[in-house]
Amino acid sequence: MAFEKRDIREIKESAVKMIADDWALVTAGNADGYNTMTVSWGGIGEIWGKDAAFVFIRPQRHTLRFVEENERFTLSFFGGAYKKELGFCGRNSGRDVDKAKETGLVPVFEQNLTYFEQATVVLKCRKLAKYDLSPAGFIDKSVQSNYSDGDYHKMFIAEIEEVLVRT
C-alpha cells in the first residue's frame, strides 16, 4: 500500500471524530531524532487564508521540544485502528521508551519529517504561530479544571502543506 497526495477538502471524515474519537499522533523531528505523542485535542480548519491544523501540547511532554525546535511536524491519523498503540504513545514518554519499537508502528522519514506507515491520513504541517494558554484567557472558568497542576498547554497553529491518504 502507498500514499497519494490529496486536498484536505477531499477528506470526508469528521475532523472532530478523527481527533477526539480516533486520536492521532503528532510527530516532529527526523531520522536523526524525533518524538511522537498521542493527541485527542485539536482541530482542522482555516485561518489567515490557509488550511490549518491546531494542536495542543502540555509543557512536560517530551514531544514539545521537538515541535518547538522544528519548523514542521506531522499529524498521523489511523481511522480508529491502533488505539492500543496510540494509548501507549500517550501514556509513555519518549525519554524513557522507544515508542515505535514498543508499539510496532513503523516510522517513515521523508523531507525532514516523520510519520507512520500504518496511518490512513497524514497531514504535513508548517508552524505559523504558538500561544501559551493561561487562565486569563478562559472565559468559561470551568475550563480551568483541566489544569489542576498548572500545566497549561501550548497551542500550535500550522499550515497544512500536504495531505497523504493511504491507497
Backbone torsions as a table, in degrees:
resi	resn	phi	psi	omega
1	MET	NA	149.8	-177.4
2	ALA	-133.6	177.2	177.0
3	PHE	-109.5	147.2	173.0
4	GLU	-119.8	145.7	174.1
5	LYS	-74.1	139.3	178.2
6	ARG	-139.7	166.3	172.1
7	ASP	-86.2	142.2	-178.7
8	ILE	-58.0	-28.6	-179.6
9	ARG	-70.9	-13.5	177.2
10	GLU	-83.5	-10.6	178.9
11	ILE	-78.1	115.0	-174.1
12	LYS	-90.1	-15.9	-179.9
13	GLU	-69.1	142.4	176.5
14	SER	-62.0	130.5	177.4
15	ALA	-61.0	-36.3	178.7
16	VAL	-62.8	-45.8	178.4
17	LYS	-63.0	-45.0	-177.6
18	MET	-58.6	-39.5	-175.6
19	ILE	-91.8	-55.2	-172.5
20	ALA	-74.3	-39.2	-175.2
21	ASP	-94.3	-46.6	-175.3
22	ASP	-89.5	-23.9	-179.1
23	TRP	72.0	170.2	179.2
24	ALA	-150.7	171.1	171.7
25	LEU	-113.1	128.5	169.3
26	VAL	-97.1	130.4	-173.9
27	THR	-136.4	135.3	175.7
28	ALA	-136.2	149.7	-178.5
29	GLY	111.3	-172.3	-175.0
30	ASN	-141.8	-166.2	-176.7
31	ALA	-60.1	-23.9	178.4
32	ASP	-79.4	-14.5	178.9
33	GLY	165.0	126.1	179.6
34	TYR	-150.3	167.0	169.5
35	ASN	-147.3	156.0	-178.8
36	THR	-135.5	152.2	174.6
37	MET	-149.0	156.4	178.2
38	THR	-76.1	138.7	172.6
39	VAL	-123.6	138.0	174.5
40	SER	-132.3	7.4	172.6
41	TRP	-121.2	140.3	176.6
42	GLY	152.8	-167.8	-179.1
43	GLY	-164.5	165.9	175.2
44	ILE	-133.2	132.4	-178.3
45	GLY	-171.3	-142.2	-177.8
46	GLU	-138.1	138.6	174.3
47	ILE	-154.0	142.8	177.7
48	TRP	55.5	31.6	179.3
49	GLY	75.6	16.3	-177.7
50	LYS	-127.0	143.7	168.3
51	ASP	-66.4	135.2	-170.7
52	ALA	-142.0	156.8	171.5
53	ALA	-121.6	147.3	-179.2
54	PHE	-123.6	122.9	179.4
55	VAL	-127.9	154.1	-176.8
56	PHE	-126.5	129.4	-177.0
57	ILE	-134.0	129.7	178.0
58	ARG	-73.0	151.6	-174.5
59	PRO	-64.3	-26.3	-177.6
60	GLN	-82.9	-7.1	-177.0
61	ARG	-73.9	132.8	179.5
62	HIS	-60.3	-33.9	-179.3
63	THR	-63.0	-28.4	-178.2
64	LEU	-55.1	-43.3	-179.7
65	ARG	-58.7	-42.5	-178.2
66	PHE	-68.4	-39.7	177.9
67	VAL	-66.6	-41.6	-179.9
68	GLU	-67.6	-36.1	-175.4
69	GLU	-82.2	-13.3	-177.5
70	ASN	-113.9	147.2	179.7
71	GLU	-72.5	-26.8	-173.4
72	ARG	-130.5	158.8	174.3
73	PHE	-149.2	171.1	176.9
74	THR	-121.4	157.5	167.4
75	LEU	-120.6	121.4	179.5
76	SER	-108.4	124.0	179.6
77	PHE	-109.8	145.5	-173.4
78	PHE	-122.4	10.2	176.2
79	GLY	61.7	27.5	179.3
80	GLY	92.7	-15.2	175.7
81	ALA	-79.1	164.4	175.9
82	TYR	66.0	26.2	179.6
83	LYS	-62.0	-37.2	178.0
84	LYS	-61.4	-45.1	-179.0
85	GLU	-67.2	-41.9	178.5
86	LEU	-66.5	-36.3	174.9
87	GLY	-60.1	-42.3	177.1
88	PHE	-60.6	-44.1	-178.8
89	CYS	-66.4	-25.1	177.6
90	GLY	-83.2	-28.8	-177.3
91	ARG	-90.3	-20.8	-172.9
92	ASN	-116.2	149.0	-178.5
93	SER	-96.2	139.4	173.6
94	GLY	-65.5	-11.6	173.6
95	ARG	-68.0	-29.1	-171.4
96	ASP	-107.7	-27.9	-175.5
97	VAL	-138.9	156.5	171.6
98	ASP	-89.3	101.2	-173.5
99	LYS	-62.5	-39.4	179.4
100	ALA	-62.8	-46.2	-179.7
101	LYS	-62.6	-42.9	-176.7
102	GLU	-71.0	-29.8	-175.2
103	THR	-102.6	-17.8	-175.1
104	GLY	83.4	1.8	174.9
105	LEU	-69.2	135.6	-173.5
106	VAL	-104.0	113.8	179.3
107	PRO	-71.9	142.2	173.6
108	VAL	-113.2	125.4	-180.0
109	PHE	-105.1	119.1	-174.9
110	GLU	-152.2	131.5	175.6
111	GLN	52.0	43.5	179.9
112	ASN	61.5	25.2	177.5
113	LEU	-125.9	164.8	176.3
114	THR	-133.1	131.9	171.1
115	TYR	-141.8	-172.6	-171.7
116	PHE	-120.9	135.7	-177.0
117	GLU	-54.9	-35.2	-175.8
118	GLN	-79.9	-8.4	-177.6
119	ALA	-62.6	150.3	174.6
120	THR	-95.9	-29.6	177.0
121	VAL	-139.3	136.4	176.8
122	VAL	-127.7	130.3	173.1
123	LEU	-106.9	122.8	173.9
124	LYS	-94.9	121.3	-169.3
125	CYS	-122.9	145.8	175.0
126	ARG	-117.8	126.1	-176.2
127	LYS	-62.6	137.3	175.3
128	LEU	-113.4	-35.4	-175.4
129	ALA	-157.9	158.0	176.5
130	LYS	-138.9	136.7	178.8
131	TYR	-133.7	141.0	174.3
132	ASP	-92.4	120.4	175.6
133	LEU	-70.6	147.5	177.5
134	SER	-150.8	158.5	-178.7
135	PRO	-58.3	-28.1	-179.3
136	ALA	-61.1	-26.0	-179.0
137	GLY	-90.2	-4.2	-177.1
138	PHE	-85.0	108.8	176.2
139	ILE	-74.4	-45.6	174.8
140	ASP	-88.7	105.2	-174.0
141	LYS	-66.0	-14.5	177.1
142	SER	-66.3	-20.5	177.8
143	VAL	-60.1	-30.3	-179.2
144	GLN	-56.2	-26.1	-178.8
145	SER	-63.0	-15.9	176.0
146	ASN	-79.3	-3.2	-172.8
147	TYR	-131.7	50.2	-179.3
148	SER	-63.0	-24.3	178.5
149	ASP	-95.1	2.3	-179.4
150	GLY	70.6	18.7	-176.7
151	ASP	-95.1	71.0	-175.3
152	TYR	-66.8	135.6	-179.8
153	HIS	-62.0	155.0	163.7
154	LYS	-100.4	133.3	179.0
155	MET	-103.4	131.2	175.7
156	PHE	-112.8	132.2	172.5
157	ILE	-107.9	127.9	-175.7
158	ALA	-135.8	141.7	173.8
159	GLU	-74.1	134.3	173.8
160	ILE	-81.5	108.4	-177.5
161	GLU	-86.3	-31.7	-177.3
162	GLU	-155.2	144.0	177.7
163	VAL	-121.1	128.5	176.2
164	LEU	-113.8	134.5	178.5
165	VAL	-124.7	133.4	179.3
166	ARG	-65.1	134.8	179.6
167	THR	-105.6	NA	NA
